[in-house]
Amino acid sequence: MHVIDSHTGGEPTRVILDGGPDLGSGPLAERARRLATEHRDFYRSVILEPRGQAAMVCALLVPPVDPSCVTGVIYFDAEAVLGMCGHGTIGLAVTLFYMGRIGLGESRIETPVGVVTVDVQDANTVKVTNIESRRVEADVSVEVPGIGTVTGDVAYGGNCFFIVDPSPVPVASSNIRQLTEVTVAVREALRARGVGCGEGMLIDHVIFYGPAETPEGHSRNFVLCPDDDYDRSPCGTGSSARLSCLAARGLLAEGEEIVQESTIGSSYRLSYAKGPTGGVIPSITGQAYVMAESTLIFLPNDPFRNGIVL
């Protein structure tokens, strides 16, 4: 299996160029469902240790349905097939540019939740225009054992988020373990209540926000992903959901740009335009760097061929 690894703001992306399963044709949403339900061993084997690493997201390239798109892509982490991935799209665009498959300027990429646009500004800098994002419900409170009442907004940015501002735990790299434990507990409590973004889509990410640590920063976030690891980047789909909440509260004007910091100090530049159905069309600008190009080998006698599963 031929792969290229990159990182976006410290968050790794593995682009799978060939060697994936046959998912057939048709809508990407259906192919993503088939990957999730029929090929779980495959996608976990690519991303789990010893081949993969914590927090990695894979981008499986597939033929697009929309002929205007340069490729289709299905994203997944160790726990779930994702609707969209912002950091992964930045990493994918930088990888395609590195390979000579796209040049500077705009290209369209098809995902299971819709077509997104990437604007490659240089070899490392990409602006992603995401699908329309929306706040689903404001000020949802949940009782979390051992923590108390936690209140936040439910929002959709390509994945389903619970957004808490201010965080009940200081958002700092020294608190990553505590932040992880608390956000996992919050997500479990929300899912037990059936809280989500509609159509059976339960909360899969939780974001806590705290003060920025740089003069130009708007805020700093901690993002819990479906695999219970944290996002090293500020999270592209999470930032999209966040923009919808800021817009709905009148805290950010259309076209106004802010800098979002991650737990490790990497950043995105964010802004939005008004969406056609009342949401927002987010723009996320970040940087990615290619790290490795390699061939993954799956020996039949390898006891951890399908990854380390505990």
N, C-alpha and C positions, 0 to 999 in steps of 0.2 A: 504494500500500500504506500503510495507516494504522498507525502505530507510536507507542508511548510508551516513552521511555527513562527508566530510573532507575539508581541505583547503590546497592548494599548494601555498606556498609563500604568503599567505594571501587571495588567490582567492578561493572561495568556490566551491565544487563539490558535487552534490547530486546523488548518485548511486541508481537507481531504480531497486530493485531486483525482484519484482513481482507486479502485479496489473496494468500493462500497457495495452494499447489496442492491439487487435489482428491485426498485420500488415501483416499477411500471411507469405509466404515463398518467396524464390527467392533472387535476388541480394540486398545487403543492400542499394544501392543507390535508388532502387525502393521502398523499405520499408521506407526509410527516406523521399522520396517524398510523400508517402502516409501519414506519420505522419504529414508532413507540411501542406498538403492540406485538409486532412479529419479529423484531430484530434487536431486542433489548440486550442480548448477550454480545452482539456485534458492537453496538455503540458504547457499551460499558467497557469492552475490552480495549477500545482505542483510547479511552480517557482516564480509566483507573490506573493506579500504580500497578505494575512497575513501568508501563509505557507512558502513562500520563502523569499529571500532577494536580495538586489541590487547586481548585478554582478554575481549571482550564475549561474552555468552551470549544467545541469542535464545530466546524462549518463544512458540511457535506455538500459538495457542488453537484447539482442535478440540472438537466435541461429545463429551461424556463418554458412556461406556456405562452407568455407574452413575448412576441418576437422582437419587441423593442428593447428587451433586457439582455445584458451581456451574459448573464447566468442566472440560474435559480440556486437557492441555498436553503438548507435545513440546518438549524442550529440545535445543539444539545449539550447538556452537561452530564455529570455522572448519574444524576437522578431523574432527569426529565428531558423530553424533546420540547424546545422552546418555540414560541410563536415568532419572536424577533430577538435580536441581540445587537445593541448599539455598539459596544466595544468590539464585538465580533465583526460587525459590518465595516468599521474603520480598519480593523486588522485585515479583513478580506480585501478591501480596496487597495491597501498598501501592498498586499501580497500579489494581487493581479497586476498592479503597476510594476512591481519588481520583476514579474514574469514577462512583461511586455504585452499583456493581454488587454490592458487599457492604458490610456495616456492621461495627460493633464486635462482637467475639465470634468464635465458631468457625464455620468453613466447611470443606467437604471439596473437595479437588481431586484429580482422577484423573491419574496419570502412567503411563508405560509399565511401570513396575515395581510399581505398586500405588497405593492411595489414601492421601494424606497429609492431615493436618488443619492448618489455619492458625488461629491465635487472634490477631485484630487487637486490640491493646491500646490503641493510639492511631493517629494518622494516619501514624506512621513506624515504630512498634514492632510486631513480629510474632513470635509463637512458632510454630515449625513442629514438629509431631510427625511424625517420619519413619517409613518402613517399618522392619521389624525388620532390624537390622544384626548382623553376626557377624564374629568373627575366624575366618579360614579356615585359617591355618597360622602357627605361631609360629617365630621365630628362623630365618628363611630366609637363608642366606648366598649371596652371589653375588660372583664375581671380576669387577672392572671394570677394563679396561685403563687404565693411567696413574693409577689411584686405589687399587686394592687390594681387600681384602675388605670388603664392606658387608653388614651384617646387619639385618634388619627383619622385621616381621610383615606378612602378607598379610591384608587385611580388606576386607569388602564393606559399603558404606553407601548403596547405590543406584548406585554406580560401584565399580570395582575398584582398590584402593589398595595401595601398598607403603609402610609406615610405619617410619621410621628414627628412633630416639631412643636416644642423642644423635646429633645431626647431625655428619657428618665435616667440615662447613664451618660456621663461626659463622653463626647465623640473624640477619642484620642487613641493613638496607636497603642498606648500602654494599657488600654481597656479592651482590647480585641476579644479576649476570652470571655469577659463579663458581657460585653455587647452581644457576642454570639449566643450565649446561654439565654439572655433575656429576649432577644428577637426570636429565637426558636420557640420559647415558651409563648410569646405573643402570637406567633403564627399558628401554633397548635390550638390555642384558645379560640382564635378566629375561625379556623377550619372546623373545629368542633361545633361552632354555631352556624356553619354554612355560609359565612361571610365571603363574598367574592365579587366578581365583575359581571355576573350574569351568565346565562347559558351553561351552567355547570362549571364555570371557571372560578375555582376557589383561589384565595390568596396564595401566591407561591413565592413572593418576595416581600421582605419587610425592610423599610428604610427609617433610620433615626437621623435627625438633623441637629447640629449644634453650631456654635459660632465658628466663623472662618478663622484661620490662623495666619492669613496674609492680608495686607491692606486692600488688595484688589478682590479678594474672595467675597462671595455673597454668603456662603455657609459651607460647612464641612459635613459629609455624610458617612454613615455606616450602612452597608447594604448586605442583607442576608439573602443568599441565593438558594434555589431549591435543593442543592446538595449539602446544605448547612455550612457551606464555606462563605467567606465574605468576599465581596468584589473589591479588587485592588484599585480599579478605576472608579470614577464617580457614577458609573452605570448609565448607559445610554437610554435604555427603555425606562429606567427609573427616573432619569432626568426629564424624559418626555412626560411621564406621569406627574412629576413635580411641577413642571411648567403649567400643566392644565390646572393644578390646584392653585398656584400663585395667580394665574389669570382669573380663575373663578372668584378668588377673594379680592381682586382688584389690587394686588400687591406687585404686579409687573405688567407694564404696558406692552402692547404689540410692537415688536421690533427692538425693544430694549434688550441689551445684552448683559448677561451676568456671568461670573466665573464660579463654577461649582468645584469645590475641592473634595477629594476622596480621603479615606482614612489614612492613606499613606502619603498624602500631599500632592498626588498628581491631579490634573484639572481638565475640565472641559469648558468651552465657551458656549453658552446657551442663549437661545432667543426663540420666539415663536411668531407665527402669523395666525390669524383667525381661521378656523376650519370651516368647511361648508355645512357641517351639521351641528355647530355649536361648540365643538371642541377646539383644539389648537393643533397647528401643524408645526412640530418642533424642529429646530435646527441644532445639531450637536457637532461641535468642532473639536477634534482631538488629534493626538499623534500616536502613531504605531511604528514599530521597528521589527523588521524581519530578524529572527534569531537563528533559525536552522532549517535546512532542507534535508529530508531523510526518507528512507524506506523502512516501514514497519514490517516485521517478520512475525508470522504466527505459526510456530512449529506445532504439529499435532501432539507431540509428546511433552510439551511445556505444561507443567502443572498449573501455571498461572497464565495460561493462554488467554483466558477471558477476564484477566485482571484479578486483583486482590479484593475479595469480597468478604467483609467481616460481619 
